[in-house]
Amino acid sequence: MGWWMRCKLGVVPRLLVGFNQSRNGSWRWISTSKPGITGKRFAALWGNGDFGRLGLGTPNSQWTPTVCTAFQDKDDSVCSISCGGAHTLFLNESGRVFSTGLNDFGQLGISDKKAYTFDPLEVSSLPDEVIQISAGYYHSAAVTVNGELYMWGKNSSGQLGLGKSADKIVYSPTRVDCLKGTRIKKIALGSEHSIAITDDGEVLSWGSGGAGRLGHGHQAGYLGFIRSSTEYTPRLIKTLEGIKVKTVSAGLLHSVCIGENGSLFLFGEKTVDKFGFADAKSATSPYVINELPSCHEVACGGYHTGVITSGGELYTWGSNENGCLGIGSSAIISLPQRVEGPLAEAHICEIHCGWKHTAAISDGKIFTWGWGGSNGTFSVDGQSSGGQLGHGTDIDNFEPKLVSFDDNNANNIKALQVSCGFNHTGAIFEHKSS
């Protein structure tokens, strides 16, 4: 489930209380790095470290989960993480957002003076407490406690929703003013498009519409010309009107959403053996998938998708390069297949997909599989593209494998959230209460 849903269920009970308080600059953090401290959350990251995307103070890659110490002396624990192409966003309890990594298109939201940063820096220009963050490949977004949407970063295809005349690079968080009066509940970012759910369960999408990833179909405009597939401001997906949507996800060239009744809708490009589009190359309008059980959560990767059913089962489909589907091989499949192996008897509560790797949480433990990095070669200097699976190597894994946390208190650590970027991974952990 998304982190905001876990807040509603009480997993992070202090979060919403903090949002009702004004920013006064005070810190309430208790360090999570000391053995024996319980009930406190912290972030750990692993994978490629180029440009500081891991937020660990260096560009070094990490082969196993490594605690981000940038927050440990602060009195305000980190509660959410979102990994993008080569940058990462963090959200703490009081609604502050921090970013680290590459800033070539302003995706950090901090300044046009910094090309990158090795340490998380606060996105200080956000005017209100934030309740959700999302990192795309080159752009970023934040939803405030008042339901307002702020976006920044690359805007070459209108993916920031700021209008056709907006700059192609936006370095500072900017409110999407055309949504005034509309409360946003959740935002998901792809490579060059964005998709959001309102408080009423309506779905909006904008940005590059190539391959139908926005779900608006092909409509004729004035004089009979086909309407451009690019949307520079958020636009309602009309074919989903009357269907209350509870969650969405955006991949490279496709999008997925789940209705309140558990129905799954797909739209966008059909990659090799991606299920649900019959013989067509793409679906330009949402296409309901009736063959799956009732769906609860969904995640889109580069060219693959994972869905958790209401019963906690995990199904994947799409491109199976490097074993990213977790079915035990890289064989081509034509229908969604249940992920079993080590997860055969597990109840999955969260799924997240990166470019060509996947992560899931079951019983407070993280499992990863797919692309390890460098086709089985191990780089001793820590500078290769590998490590995003967190297993100590960059070898591909074709079925889920448990990520071990190298800590003397590992048995008392519980994973709350996981996020996959292009070739790095981050997670929020909590020291269990004694």
N, C-alpha and C positions, 0 to 999 in steps of 0.2 A: 504494500500500500504506500501511497505518497506520504511524505513526512507530515503534511498538514492534516491528513486523516488520523495519523497516530496521535497528534495533539488532541483531537476530539475524543480519542479513546483513552486518553490519560497516560500515555506512555511518557510524554514530556509535559507534566502537569503545570510547570511554572511558566511555560511559554506564553500562553494567552494572557496570563495575569500581567506579565511584563509589558505586553502591548497596550495595556490600559494606563501605563505610566508615561509621563513625559520624559524626554531625553534630558538628563541633568548632568551627564558626564561621569556619573559615579560607576564604579566597577564592583561586581559582587562575586568574582570568580574565586573558586578554591582549586588549587592545582590538582590535576589528575595524574601527575607523574609519580607521586609518592605511593609506595606500596601500602595497601590497607585502606586507602580512601575509597569509599563506596558511594554509589548513586550519582556520580558525576560523569558528565559526558566529555569526550575528546575526539579529535579527528586524527585519523591515520591515513597515509597515502603510500602508493607504490607504483612502479612503472617508470616510464621515461621521465627524466628530470630536466630536459632541455628548457632553457629560458625560465627556469624556476617554477614550472607549472605545479610542482609538488609542494611549494611553499615552505621548503625546509632549509632555506638560506643558501643553497648551492644548486648548481645545475646537474648534480650527480643523480644517476638513476638509482632506484631502490628495488631490490628483488623480493623483499618481503614487507609487510606493513610497518611503517615507520611513523611514530607519533609526531604530529606537527606541534612543535614546542612554542610557536609564536604566540599562542593563546594561554600558555600555562600559568603565567604570572598575573593574569587578569581575573577580575572577580565576576566574570560573566561567561558562562560556558557556551561553547559552540553547539548548535542543535541541528544544522543542516549543511549539506555540501552538494555542489553540482560541478561536475567535470566537463569541460568543453573540449575544443580541438587541441589547444595548447595553453589553456588557462583554466583556472579553478575559482569558483565563488564559494564563500563561507557565510553563514548566517548565524549570529549569536542570539541568546535569549532575549536581549532587549531590543532586537530588531535591527541591529547594525549589520551592514554587509561589508565583507572584505574580499579582495581579489588578489591573485598572484599569477605569474606566468607571462606569456607573450602579449604585447599590446600594440601590434602592428596596425590594427584597425580600430583601436580605441576600446577593445572589448573589456578592458579592466575598469573603465569608468573613472579613472583617477586623474589623468593628465595626458596632453599630447607631447609632453617633454620626455616621458619615459618609454623606451622601446620595450622594456620588460622589467620584471622585478622578481628577485629570488624569495622575497618575504611577503606575506600577505599585508596589503595596505588597505586602509578603510576607504570605502566609496562614500566620502563624506558629504557629497552634494545631494544625497537623497534626503528629502525634507521630512519624512515621516517614518515610523516604525514599519519594517518589512516583515511579511509573513511567509513569502515564498520567493525562491530564487531559481533561475534557470540559465544554464550556459549552453549556447549553441556552438557551432564551429568557430565563427568569428563574431558573434554578437551575444548580448546578455540581456536579462530582464529581471525585474523585481516587482512583486505585487505588494502594496502596502496594506496596513490594517483597515484602511478605508476603502479598499477595493480598487485603488488607482493603479495603473500600469505605467511603469517607467522602463525605457529601453535605451540601449547604447551599443556602439560598436559599428560593424560594417553594415552599410545600408544600400549596397549597390543594386539590389532588386526590390527595394521597398520593404525589406523584412523587419524594419523597426516600426512600421505603421504610422509614420509621421507625415505622410503626404508626399506627393510627387516632387515638390520643390525643396524637400529637405536635403541636407548635405549627404554625400555618399559615405562619409565617415563622421560619426557623432561620438565625441570623446567624453561627454558628460551625460549622466542619466537624464532623460528628457521624458516628460509626461506625454502619454498618447492622448492629446486633448480631444480628439474626435470621439473618445469613449466617455466623455463627461456625462455623468448621470447613469452610467452602466458600471456595476460592480463586477470586477473580475475575480474569479475564484481560483483558477489555475492557468498557468501559461507553460507551453512546451515549445522548444526551439529546435529546428532542424538545421540544415546547412545554410539555406537561403530562404527559408520560410518560417512562419510562426503560426501557432494555433492556440486558442484560448477558450476557456469555458466561463460563462457568466454565472452569477449567483442563481439565475433562473434555469440553468442547465442548457442554455443556448451555446452553439459553437460558432466561433469567429475564426477566420484564417486570413492571412495576408503574406505578401512577398512573392517570390518566384512561383509561378503556377505550372511550370513545365511538368509534363507527364501526369498532370491532373492532381498533384499533391495537395492543392488547396480545396479540392472537392466541390468546385463551383460549376463544373461541366463546361461544355462549349455552347456559348450563347451568342446569338447574332446581335450586333449593336446597330447604330444608325446606318442607314443606307444598305443594310444587309451584310455589312462586313462582320467577320468573326471577332468577337470581343477579345482583347488582349488577355493573356492568361496571368499577367502580373497584376497584383493588387497592392496599391501603395498605402491603403488604409484598411483597417479591419472590416471584413465583410461577412455577414451572416451566411452560413451554409443552409440554404433554403430547404434542401431535401431532407434536412434533419429537424425541421420545424415540427413541434409537437412531440418530439422525443427528448426527454430530459437526459442529458449526458452527464456522467459522473466523473469520467477521467479521459485524458487524451495523451497521445505521444506522437512525436514527429521524428522521422528518420531522414535519410539523405534525400530520397525522392518519393517518399510515401508517408502517409499519416494513418493513424488508427484511433478510434474512440469507442467507448463502451457506454451503452445506455443504462439507465437506472435498473432496467429489468434484466441486465446481463447480456444483452445483444451486442455483438461485435460488428463494427463497421470499418471497412478499409477503403482507401482511395489513394491513387498514385500509380507509380510505375510497377509493372510486373517484372521483377528480376527473375533469374533462372529458377523455375519451379516455385515461385511465390504463389501461395494458395489464394484462391478466391476471385480470380479474374477471368475464369474460363479460358477462351482462346485469345482474348484481347491482350494487347501489349500494356495497356494501362486502364484504370478506371477513373474517369474524370469526376464522377459523383460517388458518394458513399455507397458501398456495396455490402449488404448484410451477409454475414456468414452464419448459416443455420446449423452447420455440421458440428460445431463445438459445443461443449456443455456451457452452462451459464458462466459468464466471464466476470472476473473481479478486478484485475489489474492488467496493464499492458505496457510493453516497452518496445520501441523501435530502435534498431541499430543502423549500421550503414546500409545493409541490404538484407537484414533478417529481422524477425519479430518474435517476441515471447509473450505468452498470455498465461496468467494464473486464473484458474477456474475458482468458482465459489467454494469448491471442496478442497482447495489448496494444491491441486495438481498443476503441473507446468507443461505447456505445449509450446513448441517452437516450429518455425518454418521460414523459408526463404533461402538465400544463398547459404551454403554450408562450408564455405572456404575455411580452412584451418580448424574445422570442427566446431564452429561457433554455435551450432544447434545443440550440442551436448548429447547426441544420440549414439555415441560410441564409434563414429566413423565420419568421414567426409563425404559419404555417399549422397547422391542426389535423391531427394524425396519429393513426392508430388502433393502430399497432404500434411496438415499439422500432425506432428508426432509427439507423443508424450515423452518427456525427459525422465528417464528412470536411472539405472545404474545406482550410484550412492544415494540418489534422491527417490528411489522407488517407493519407499514407505514414508517419505518426508512430507510434511505440510509446509508448503512454500508461502511466505508472507510478502516477499518483495522480489521483483525482477528488474534488472537494468541491463541494457545492451549498449556496447561501445561500437567502434568501427567494425571489428571482427572478433570481439570477445564479449562474454556474457557473465553476469554475476547474479547470484540469488541468495536470499537469506532464508534459513530454516532453523527454528529453535535457537535463535540468537547467534547462529554460525553462518559464515559466508562461504559459499562455494563458487568457484570460477572455472571457466573453460573457454576453449577457442584459441585465438591467435596469441602465442606467447611472445613473439617479437621478431626473432631473426632466423626462422627456419631451423631451429635446433642448435644454433651456435651460441656459446656463452661468452660474453664480453667481460673480462676481468677488470677493465678500467671504469666500469659503471656508466659508460657513455653510449651504449647501444640503444636501440629502440625497444628493447624487451623489458620484461619484468611486470607487465600489467596484470598477470594472473596471480602474482604474489606467492609463487611456490619456490622461489629461490633460483629459477632458471628462466630462460626465454623459450623453452620448448612448448610446442602446441599441445593442448590437451583436448581429446575428443569426447570426454565425458566429464561431468562435474567432479571437482576435487576440492577438498576442504582447505581453506586458507588458514594456516597456523599463525597465531599471534605470538611472537617471540617476547614473552614477558613472564616474569616469575609468578604473576598473578593471573595468568591467562585463563584459568578455569573460572575466574570471577568476572570475566569480561563478556559483555553481550553486545552483538551488533544490532544497531537500530535502523541504519539506512546505508545504502551503498549506491555509488554513482560511477559509471564508466565513461571515460573520455575517449579520444582517438586511440591513444596508447598509454594511458595512465588510469588509475582507479583510486577512488577515495571512499572512505566510510566514516560514519559516526558510531562510536562505541560508548558503552556505559559500564562503569564499575557496578556490579550488582550489589544491592543492599544486603548486608549480612543478616 
